[in-house]
Amino acid sequence: MSGPAAEWDAALAEGRFLIQQPVGGGKAVFPPRAFAPGTGAELEWVEASGHGTVYSATWIQRKPPEPPYNVVLVDLEEGARLMGRVEGVTPETLQIGMAVRARIIAGETPALVFDPVEQAHG
């Protein structure tokens, strides 16, 4: 397998969270692709900050005794929107607008997940 998706997978396997953006700057795009949507501009890989905000969330109920899991859409600071899950939350604590940070789970098939970010109050 080759192409942008393979590059994404290889970066995750190296513990790197990369995102594509138009050469020279601009709004990041996801999923990985050969050219920028709408313009056909050339894309380059850049390190993502990992910071984002939950845009949408739902919970998937599995057959007991398996616990439910969440599926979220996260808007990254760079402008791209990704699908994933937020770990360490419950249906009561997962909120739209919640600040999250990406983390790579290592393994045979690395995965990108999100963790809630504690917000300072005061």
N, C-alpha and C positions, 0 to 999 in steps of 0.2 A: 504494500500500500504506500502511495506517495501523495504529495499534495498538501494543501493547508491543514487538513484534518490530521494527517500523519505528523506534521510539524507540531501541532497542538499537543497531540498525545506524547510525542518525544519530550517536549518541554515539561509536561506534567511528570513524566517518569524521572526527569532530572530535578524535580522539586521546584520548578520555575512556573510562575503564573504569567503567561504572556497573552497579550491581546493585540489585535491588528488595528491600525489606523492608517488613513491616507498618508503617503509620503509627504513630509513637510508639515504634518499636523492635521488636526481635525477630529471629528467625533469617531470614537472607536466603534468597530463593528464586531458582531458575533452572530452566528457561528463563523468559524474560519472559512475564508473563501479566497478565490484567486484575484478578484478585483472588487473595488468598492461598489456597493449597490447604487444604482441611479446614475453614477458618473463614469464608471469603468476605470476610475483612477487606480494607480498602482498602490498596493498596501505594503506596509512594513510591520514587523513584530516589535513591540515595546513591552517593557516590564509593566505590569498592572499594579496599581497601588493596593488592590485587594479590598478597598473600602467601598461600601455600597449601602443601599437602602432597600428594604423589602417593599416591592411594588404591589405584589399580590401573593396570597397564600391560601393553601387548602390542605386539608388533612385526608389521608387515605386510610380507611379502616380495613384492617386485614382480619382474616378469620382467627378468632381466639385460639390459642393464647398469645398469638403474635400481636405486638403493640402497633398502634397506628404510626404512620410517618407523614411528614409534611413535604409538600412540593411548593417551592416559591419561585417567583420571578424577582430578580434583584437588579436594580439599576446601579451600575458601577459609576464611580466618580468620573471615569473616562467617557461615559455616555452610552456604553453598550448595555443591553439587558440580557441577563443569563438566567437559565432555569437551574435550580439546584435544590438543596435542602439546608435548613438551619438546624444545627445540632444543639442539644442542651436546652431545649424549650418544650413547653407543653402547649396544648390548644389554648390555654388561658393566657400564656405569656408571649406567644408569638403574635406580633402586631404588625399591621401595615404601617410603614414609615419607620420601622425599627432599624437602627444602624447595625450593620454587620460587617464582618471582615472575613475574607476568604482564607481557607486553609487547605492544603493538599494532603490527602490521606495516601500514604505510600502503600505499595503492594504490587501484586502481579498486574493489576489494572488500576493505576492511580486514579483518584477521583477528587474533584474540587467540591468542597462543602463550605458552609458559612457558619460562623459563630457570632452570637450577639455581642455587641460592644456596649460595655457599661457606660452610661451617660453620666457626666458630672452634673450635679444639681447645685444651684446656689447662685 
